[in-house]
Amino acid sequence: MHRRNVSPALSWSGAPAGAKSFAVTMYDPDAPTGSGWWHWVVFNIPPGTTSLPKGAGDVKKKLMPKGAIQSRNDYSATGYGGPCPPPGDKPHHYQITVFAVDVDKLPNAKNDAASAALVGFDLNSHTLAKATLTGLYGL
């Protein structure tokens, strides 16, 4: 993982009135895996939340709102795993997406052992709106 490994501060506004929770993901579609790389998966973020502080992806710091679950990333850890493209690769695209969700708790992703694919399955059928910010990073 990237040596600085600190999740960015995020804020959002304008969620649909029916939003009962939020989710946040960070995904690298350029990872040389054939399926990309999930760096961060957070779900069941309470509906009154409009921001996450810098470093909230460190589960030990307990900076997430009560009830939010940080599940497994592709580093086989919970919480945030920073960018770490292979040396010499072109800069990778890191897509941070905030999802407004129509349920307070995802129905299949139950805890921090949920895979990004399972969380994505739930989000696919329960997302009211989403916004994505894409950043580039290379070594």
Backbone as a printed PyTorch tensor [residue, N CA C, xyz], in Angstrom:
tensor([[[  0.8380,  -1.1840,   0.0000],
         [  0.0000,   0.0000,   0.0000],
         [  0.8800,   1.2440,   0.0000]],

        [[  0.3250,   2.3190,  -0.4430],
         [  1.0430,   3.5860,  -0.4860],
         [  1.4690,   3.9810,   0.9210]],

        [[  2.6800,   4.4590,   1.0690],
         [  3.2240,   4.7240,   2.4050],
         [  2.4450,   5.7710,   3.1890]],

        [[  1.7470,   6.6790,   2.5250],
         [  0.9950,   7.7090,   3.2500],
         [ -0.3800,   7.1980,   3.6350]],

        [[ -0.9840,   6.3750,   2.8520],
         [ -2.1790,   5.6050,   3.1910],
         [ -3.2020,   6.3300,   4.0600]],

        [[ -3.5160,   7.5680,   3.7210],
         [ -4.4830,   8.3650,   4.4840],
         [ -5.6410,   8.7210,   3.5530]],

        [[ -6.8410,   8.3310,   3.9480],
         [ -7.9990,   8.6340,   3.1020],
         [ -8.2490,  10.1380,   3.0500]],

        [[ -8.7310,  10.6220,   1.9070],
         [ -8.9610,  12.0580,   1.7650],
         [-10.2120,  12.5110,   2.5100]],

        [[-10.2370,  13.7890,   2.8680],
         [-11.4670,  14.3970,   3.3920],
         [-12.4460,  14.4930,   2.2240]],

        [[-13.6960,  14.1650,   2.4740],
         [-14.7360,  14.2200,   1.4530],
         [-15.9410,  14.9600,   1.9940]],

        [[-16.6480,  15.6700,   1.1300],
         [-17.9260,  16.2650,   1.5210],
         [-18.8570,  16.2170,   0.3190]],

        [[-20.1550,  16.1450,   0.5970],
         [-21.1470,  16.0860,  -0.4650],
         [-22.4040,  16.8120,  -0.0260]],

        [[-23.2220,  17.1570,  -1.0240],
         [-24.4840,  17.8460,  -0.7670],
         [-25.4390,  17.5290,  -1.9040]],

        [[-26.7080,  17.9090,  -1.7340],
         [-27.6880,  17.7310,  -2.7900],
         [-28.1970,  16.3240,  -2.9590]],

        [[-28.1370,  15.5190,  -1.9070],
         [-28.6340,  14.1420,  -1.9960],
         [-30.1540,  14.1420,  -2.1930]],

        [[-30.6820,  13.1360,  -2.8780],
         [-32.1300,  13.0380,  -3.0540],
         [-32.8440,  12.9010,  -1.7070]],

        [[-34.0680,  13.3890,  -1.6450],
         [-34.8420,  13.3710,  -0.4030],
         [-35.0240,  11.9680,   0.1480]],

        [[-35.0710,  10.9480,  -0.6860],
         [-35.3050,   9.5800,  -0.2320],
         [-34.0630,   8.8450,   0.2470]],

        [[-32.9230,   9.5270,   0.3150],
         [-31.6890,   8.8580,   0.7330],
         [-31.7770,   8.4540,   2.2010]],

        [[-31.5670,   7.1620,   2.4600],
         [-31.6080,   6.6350,   3.8270],
         [-30.2220,   6.2720,   4.3480]],

        [[-29.2350,   6.2890,   3.4650],
         [-27.8400,   6.0870,   3.8540],
         [-26.9670,   6.4680,   2.6700]],

        [[-25.6500,   6.4250,   2.9090],
         [-24.6730,   6.7010,   1.8600],
         [-23.6360,   5.5850,   1.8470]],

        [[-22.9460,   5.4800,   0.7310],
         [-21.7970,   4.5880,   0.6130],
         [-20.7090,   5.3640,  -0.1210]],

        [[-19.4620,   4.9890,   0.1230],
         [-18.3180,   5.5970,  -0.5490],
         [-17.4050,   4.4770,  -1.0080]],

        [[-16.9420,   4.5710,  -2.2470],
         [-15.9610,   3.6110,  -2.7370],
         [-14.8210,   4.3600,  -3.4190]],

        [[-13.6660,   3.6980,  -3.4550],
         [-12.5440,   4.1790,  -4.2580],
         [-12.0340,   2.9920,  -5.0550]],

        [[-12.0130,   3.1750,  -6.3620],
         [-11.7160,   2.0870,  -7.2950],
         [-10.6860,   2.5380,  -8.3220]],

        [[ -9.7520,   1.6490,  -8.6490],
         [ -8.7470,   1.8930,  -9.6830],
         [ -9.0170,   0.9510, -10.8580]],

        [[ -9.6180,   1.4560, -11.9450],
         [ -9.8950,   0.5860, -13.0870],
         [ -8.6400,   0.2210, -13.8860]],

        [[ -7.5280,   0.9000, -13.6200],
         [ -6.3020,   0.6890, -14.3900],
         [ -5.3810,  -0.3690, -13.7900]],

        [[ -5.7170,  -0.8930, -12.6230],
         [ -4.8620,  -1.8990, -11.9960],
         [ -4.7270,  -3.1040, -12.9260]],

        [[ -3.5260,  -3.6730, -13.0240],
         [ -3.2900,  -4.7660, -13.9670],
         [ -3.7890,  -6.1210, -13.4420]],

        [[ -5.0950,  -6.1700, -13.1420],
         [ -5.6770,  -7.3900, -12.5730],
         [ -6.7300,  -8.0220, -13.4740]],

        [[ -7.2110,  -7.2860, -14.4530],
         [ -8.3280,  -7.7510, -15.2630],
         [ -9.6650,  -7.3600, -14.6670]],

        [[ -9.6540,  -6.9380, -13.4020],
         [-10.9080,  -6.5360, -12.7370],
         [-10.7490,  -5.2690, -11.9110]],

        [[ -9.6580,  -4.5340, -12.1070],
         [ -9.4480,  -3.3140, -11.3380],
         [ -9.0370,  -3.6160,  -9.9010]],

        [[ -9.0780,  -2.5680,  -9.0480],
         [ -8.6360,  -2.7180,  -7.6530],
         [ -9.4950,  -1.8340,  -6.7660]],

        [[-10.1060,  -2.4310,  -5.7580],
         [-10.9290,  -1.6930,  -4.7900],
         [-10.0460,  -1.2530,  -3.6370]],

        [[ -9.9290,   0.0560,  -3.4570],
         [ -9.1020,   0.6350,  -2.4050],
         [ -9.8910,   0.9600,  -1.1380]],

        [[-11.1990,   1.1710,  -1.2920],
         [-11.9910,   1.6090,  -0.1340],
         [-13.4490,   1.2980,  -0.4060]],

        [[-14.1190,   0.7110,   0.5670],
         [-15.5370,   0.3980,   0.4660],
         [-16.1700,   0.6890,   1.8240]],

        [[-17.0570,   1.6830,   1.8500],
         [-17.7470,   2.0820,   3.0880],
         [-19.2340,   2.1230,   2.7820]],

        [[-20.0550,   1.5600,   3.6750],
         [-21.4970,   1.5780,   3.4460],
         [-22.2440,   1.7520,   4.7650]],

        [[-23.5560,   1.9340,   4.6500],
         [-24.4300,   2.2000,   5.8040],
         [-24.0330,   3.4830,   6.5400]],

        [[-23.5480,   4.4590,   5.7930],
         [-23.2360,   5.7670,   6.3720],
         [-24.5740,   6.4610,   6.6520]],

        [[-24.8150,   6.9270,   7.8710],
         [-26.1150,   7.5210,   8.2240],
         [-26.5200,   8.6710,   7.3060]],

        [[-27.8430,   8.8500,   7.0900],
         [-28.3370,   9.8180,   6.1120],
         [-28.0360,  11.2750,   6.4250]],

        [[-27.7920,  11.6370,   7.6660],
         [-27.4760,  13.0210,   8.0040],
         [-26.0270,  13.3910,   7.7410]],

        [[-25.2190,  12.4390,   7.3330],
         [-23.7940,  12.6600,   7.0960],
         [-23.5880,  13.3920,   5.7720]],

        [[-22.7500,  14.4110,   5.7910],
         [-22.4210,  15.1340,   4.5540],
         [-20.9170,  15.2430,   4.3370]],

        [[-20.1290,  14.6040,   5.1980],
         [-18.6830,  14.6490,   5.0090],
         [-18.0060,  13.5430,   5.8070]],

        [[-16.7860,  13.2330,   5.4000],
         [-15.9020,  12.3350,   6.1350],
         [-14.5740,  13.0630,   6.2860]],

        [[-13.9930,  13.0550,   7.4820],
         [-12.7290,  13.7620,   7.6650],
         [-11.5430,  13.0050,   7.0670]],

        [[-10.4760,  13.7230,   6.7930],
         [ -9.2250,  13.1070,   6.3610],
         [ -8.8500,  12.0310,   7.3710]],

        [[ -8.4690,  10.8710,   6.8780],
         [ -8.0480,   9.7830,   7.7510],
         [ -9.1690,   8.8970,   8.2560]],

        [[-10.4190,   9.1680,   7.8600],
         [-11.5500,   8.3570,   8.3400],
         [-11.4490,   6.9120,   7.8840]],

        [[-10.6790,   6.6440,   6.8430],
         [-10.5100,   5.2850,   6.3530],
         [ -9.6430,   4.4050,   7.2250]],

        [[ -9.0000,   4.9650,   8.2390],
         [ -8.2170,   4.1900,   9.2070],
         [ -9.1760,   3.7020,  10.2840]],

        [[ -9.5060,   2.4100,  10.2630],
         [-10.5100,   1.8880,  11.1990],
         [-10.1000,   2.0690,  12.6590]],

        [[ -8.8040,   2.1380,  12.9210],
         [ -8.3340,   2.3070,  14.3050],
         [ -8.6370,   3.6970,  14.8620]],

        [[ -8.7600,   4.6850,  13.9880],
         [ -9.0210,   6.0550,  14.4410],
         [-10.4840,   6.2890,  14.8270]],

        [[-11.3860,   5.4140,  14.3610],
         [-12.8150,   5.5140,  14.6880],
         [-13.4030,   6.8980,  14.3520]],

        [[-13.1250,   7.3650,  13.1420],
         [-13.6120,   8.6650,  12.6860],
         [-14.8830,   8.5710,  11.8510]],

        [[-15.3220,   7.3490,  11.5500],
         [-16.5450,   7.1650,  10.7650],
         [-17.7680,   7.4180,  11.6470]],

        [[-18.8770,   7.8860,  11.0490],
         [-20.1090,   8.0460,  11.8250],
         [-20.5850,   6.6850,  12.3420]],

        [[-21.2760,   6.7050,  13.4550],
         [-21.7740,   5.4750,  14.0640],
         [-22.6680,   4.7260,  13.0740]],

        [[-22.4300,   3.4370,  12.9290],
         [-23.2110,   2.5990,  12.0320],
         [-22.5580,   2.3520,  10.6820]],

        [[-21.6230,   3.2180,  10.2830],
         [-20.9410,   3.0290,   9.0000],
         [-20.0230,   1.8140,   9.0880]],

        [[-19.9660,   1.0610,   8.0030],
         [-19.1250,  -0.1380,   7.9520],
         [-18.0900,   0.0230,   6.8460]],

        [[-16.8200,  -0.1600,   7.2000],
         [-15.7420,  -0.2010,   6.2150],
         [-15.4250,  -1.6700,   5.9830]],

        [[-15.6440,  -2.1180,   4.7640],
         [-15.4210,  -3.5350,   4.4960],
         [-14.1030,  -3.7560,   3.7770]],

        [[-13.9090,  -4.9850,   3.3510],
         [-12.6410,  -5.4080,   2.7650],
         [-12.3180,  -4.6670,   1.4860]],

        [[-11.0670,  -4.2850,   1.3700],
         [-10.5590,  -3.7600,   0.1120],
         [ -9.7450,  -4.8740,  -0.5600]],

        [[ -9.1430,  -4.5890,  -1.6940],
         [ -8.3910,  -5.6220,  -2.3990],
         [ -6.9970,  -5.8550,  -1.8310]],

        [[ -6.6550,  -5.1550,  -0.7660],
         [ -5.4410,  -5.4750,  -0.0100],
         [ -5.7410,  -6.5170,   1.0660]],

        [[ -6.9880,  -7.0310,   1.0990],
         [ -7.4520,  -7.9890,   2.1090],
         [ -7.4460,  -7.3800,   3.5060]],

        [[ -7.7680,  -6.1080,   3.5740],
         [ -7.8430,  -5.3980,   4.8540],
         [ -9.1470,  -4.6030,   4.8780]],

        [[ -9.5860,  -4.2140,   6.0540],
         [-10.7370,  -3.3220,   6.1470],
         [-10.2390,  -1.8850,   6.1620]],

        [[-11.0750,  -0.9900,   5.6660],
         [-10.7190,   0.4180,   5.6310],
         [-10.0600,   0.8020,   4.3240]],

        [[ -9.3490,   1.9140,   4.3690],
         [ -8.7480,   2.5360,   3.1960],
         [ -7.3670,   1.9770,   2.9120]],

        [[ -7.1180,   1.6780,   1.6470],
         [ -5.7910,   1.3020,   1.1670],
         [ -5.4000,   2.2680,   0.0680]],

        [[ -4.3470,   3.0130,   0.2660],
         [ -3.9770,   4.0830,  -0.6510],
         [ -3.4840,   3.6280,  -2.0110]],

        [[ -3.3770,   4.5780,  -2.9460],
         [ -2.8940,   4.2770,  -4.2890],
         [ -1.4840,   3.7000,  -4.2680]],

        [[ -1.2600,   2.7330,  -5.1290],
         [  0.0640,   2.1170,  -5.2220],
         [  0.2270,   1.4890,  -6.6040]],

        [[  0.2090,   2.3160,  -7.6660],
         [  0.3570,   1.7390,  -9.0020],
         [  1.7570,   1.1620,  -9.1800]],

        [[  1.8940,   0.1480, -10.0200],
         [  3.2210,  -0.4190, -10.2570],
         [  4.1680,   0.6430, -10.8220]],

        [[  5.4110,   0.6790, -10.3480],
         [  6.3770,   1.6370, -10.8830],
         [  6.4880,   1.4850, -12.4010]],

        [[  6.4990,   2.6080, -13.0920],
         [  6.6220,   2.5920, -14.5420],
         [  5.2990,   2.5930, -15.2830]],

        [[  4.1990,   2.2540, -14.5920],
         [  2.8780,   2.3340, -15.2300],
         [  2.5220,   3.7890, -15.4930]],

        [[  1.6510,   4.0240, -16.4610],
         [  1.0740,   5.3510, -16.6280],
         [  0.2810,   5.6590, -15.3660]],

        [[  0.0670,   6.9290, -15.0440],
         [ -0.7450,   7.2450, -13.8650],
         [ -2.1050,   6.5430, -13.9340]],

        [[ -2.5340,   6.0360, -12.7940],
         [ -3.8180,   5.3370, -12.6960],
         [ -4.9320,   6.3180, -12.3380]],

        [[ -6.1440,   5.9860, -12.7550],
         [ -7.3500,   6.7490, -12.4200],
         [ -7.9300,   6.1830, -11.1250]],

        [[ -8.1300,   7.0320, -10.1420],
         [ -8.7230,   6.6140,  -8.8650],
         [-10.0960,   7.2730,  -8.7680]],

        [[-11.1380,   6.4330,  -8.8140],
         [-12.5210,   6.9150,  -8.8440],
         [-13.1220,   6.8260,  -7.4470]],

        [[-13.3720,   7.9820,  -6.8500],
         [-14.0420,   8.0380,  -5.5520],
         [-15.5030,   8.3640,  -5.8390]],

        [[-16.3950,   7.4700,  -5.4200],
         [-17.8220,   7.6360,  -5.6890],
         [-18.5880,   7.6690,  -4.3810]],

        [[-19.4880,   8.6370,  -4.2780],
         [-20.4250,   8.7130,  -3.1530],
         [-21.7930,   8.3030,  -3.7000]],

        [[-22.4250,   7.3520,  -3.0380],
         [-23.7280,   6.8290,  -3.4350],
         [-24.7810,   7.2640,  -2.4320]],

        [[-25.9230,   7.7730,  -2.8990],
         [-27.1050,   7.9920,  -2.0630],
         [-27.9430,   6.7240,  -2.2120]],

        [[-28.2680,   6.0990,  -1.0810],
         [-28.8540,   4.7610,  -1.0700],
         [-30.2710,   4.8120,  -0.4990]],

        [[-31.1740,   3.9940,  -1.0510],
         [-32.5820,   4.0240,  -0.6380],
         [-32.9270,   3.1240,   0.5460]],

        [[-31.9300,   2.5070,   1.1710],
         [-32.1340,   1.6970,   2.3810],
         [-31.1340,   2.1460,   3.4450]],

        [[-31.4950,   1.9890,   4.7120],
         [-30.5630,   2.4040,   5.7700],
         [-29.4180,   1.4220,   5.9560]],

        [[-29.6640,   0.1410,   5.6320],
         [-28.6320,  -0.8840,   5.7230],
         [-28.6910,  -1.7230,   4.4490]],

        [[-27.5480,  -1.9790,   3.8500],
         [-27.5370,  -2.8170,   2.6540],
         [-28.0270,  -4.2160,   3.0270]],

        [[-28.8530,  -4.8500,   2.1840],
         [-29.4810,  -6.1140,   2.5650],
         [-28.5630,  -7.3280,   2.5820]],

        [[-27.5440,  -7.3730,   1.7470],
         [-26.6820,  -8.5500,   1.6810],
         [-25.3200,  -8.3300,   2.3200]],

        [[-24.7820,  -7.1360,   2.1960],
         [-23.5070,  -6.7960,   2.8280],
         [-23.8090,  -6.5060,   4.2980]],

        [[-23.4290,  -7.4060,   5.1600],
         [-23.8300,  -7.3300,   6.5720],
         [-22.7610,  -6.7790,   7.5080]],

        [[-21.4870,  -6.9080,   7.1220],
         [-20.4260,  -6.5320,   8.0560],
         [-19.1350,  -6.2390,   7.2980]],

        [[-18.0440,  -6.0790,   8.0340],
         [-16.7810,  -5.6920,   7.4070],
         [-16.1070,  -6.8090,   6.6090]],

        [[-16.7020,  -7.9960,   6.5920],
         [-16.1830,  -9.0850,   5.7600],
         [-16.7730,  -9.0510,   4.3500]],

        [[-17.7320,  -8.1720,   4.0970],
         [-18.3690,  -8.0970,   2.7760],
         [-17.3500,  -7.6810,   1.7190]],

        [[-17.3740,  -8.3790,   0.6000],
         [-16.4790,  -8.0380,  -0.5000],
         [-17.0020,  -6.8150,  -1.2480]],

        [[-16.1140,  -6.1760,  -1.9960],
         [-16.5230,  -5.0460,  -2.8250],
         [-17.5860,  -5.4870,  -3.8280]],

        [[-17.4860,  -6.7070,  -4.3440],
         [-18.4760,  -7.2040,  -5.3060],
         [-19.8520,  -7.3270,  -4.6590]],

        [[-19.9100,  -7.8150,  -3.4210],
         [-21.1990,  -7.9410,  -2.7370],
         [-21.7910,  -6.5720,  -2.4370]],

        [[-20.9730,  -5.6510,  -1.9740],
         [-21.4460,  -4.2830,  -1.7320],
         [-21.9250,  -3.6830,  -3.0540]],

        [[-21.1800,  -3.8840,  -4.1190],
         [-21.5710,  -3.3820,  -5.4280],
         [-22.8890,  -3.9740,  -5.8990]],

        [[-23.1160,  -5.2390,  -5.6170],
         [-24.3850,  -5.8820,  -5.9590],
         [-25.5410,  -5.1580,  -5.2750]],

        [[-25.4010,  -4.9010,  -3.9730],
         [-26.4440,  -4.1720,  -3.2320],
         [-26.6100,  -2.7550,  -3.7780]],

        [[-25.4940,  -2.0740,  -4.0270],
         [-25.5780,  -0.6950,  -4.5080],
         [-26.2200,  -0.6170,  -5.8900]],

        [[-25.9930,  -1.6290,  -6.7180],
         [-26.5660,  -1.6450,  -8.0570],
         [-28.0880,  -1.5470,  -8.0340]],

        [[-28.7240,  -2.1220,  -7.0130],
         [-30.1880,  -2.0920,  -6.9660],
         [-30.7500,  -1.1190,  -5.9400]],

        [[-29.9040,  -0.4040,  -5.2150],
         [-30.4090,   0.5030,  -4.1750],
         [-29.8720,   1.9310,  -4.2660]],

        [[-29.1890,   2.2820,  -5.3620],
         [-28.6410,   3.6280,  -5.5160],
         [-29.6800,   4.5690,  -6.1190]],

        [[-29.9040,   5.6840,  -5.4290],
         [-30.7940,   6.7310,  -5.9340],
         [-30.0320,   7.7160,  -6.8150]],

        [[-28.8030,   8.0190,  -6.4230],
         [-27.9500,   8.9530,  -7.1590],
         [-26.5130,   8.6880,  -6.7480]],

        [[-25.5830,   9.1250,  -7.5850],
         [-24.1660,   8.9850,  -7.2300],
         [-23.3660,  10.0730,  -7.9180]],

        [[-22.2200,  10.3590,  -7.3300],
         [-21.2960,  11.3350,  -7.9040],
         [-19.8940,  10.7600,  -7.7860]],

        [[-19.1040,  10.9540,  -8.8330],
         [-17.7570,  10.4010,  -8.8640],
         [-16.7380,  11.4980,  -9.1170]],

        [[-15.6560,  11.4590,  -8.3580],
         [-14.4970,  12.3210,  -8.5270],
         [-13.3530,  11.4100,  -8.9450]],

        [[-12.6590,  11.7420, -10.0280],
         [-11.5560,  10.9130, -10.4920],
         [-10.2500,  11.6900, -10.3700]],

        [[ -9.2890,  11.0650,  -9.7040],
         [ -7.9620,  11.6390,  -9.5810],
         [ -6.9470,  10.7420, -10.2660]],

        [[ -5.8210,  11.3190, -10.6750],
         [ -4.7400,  10.5580, -11.2940],
         [ -3.5570,  10.5010, -10.3500]],

        [[ -2.8990,   9.3310, -10.3110],
         [ -1.7100,   9.1990,  -9.4790],
         [ -0.7750,   8.1830, -10.1270]],

        [[  0.4920,   8.4980, -10.1330],
         [  1.5020,   7.5870, -10.6410],
         [  2.7880,   7.7420,  -9.8600]],

        [[  3.6360,   6.7340,  -9.9520],
         [  4.9350,   6.7750,  -9.2500],
         [  6.0200,   7.1980, -10.2110]]])
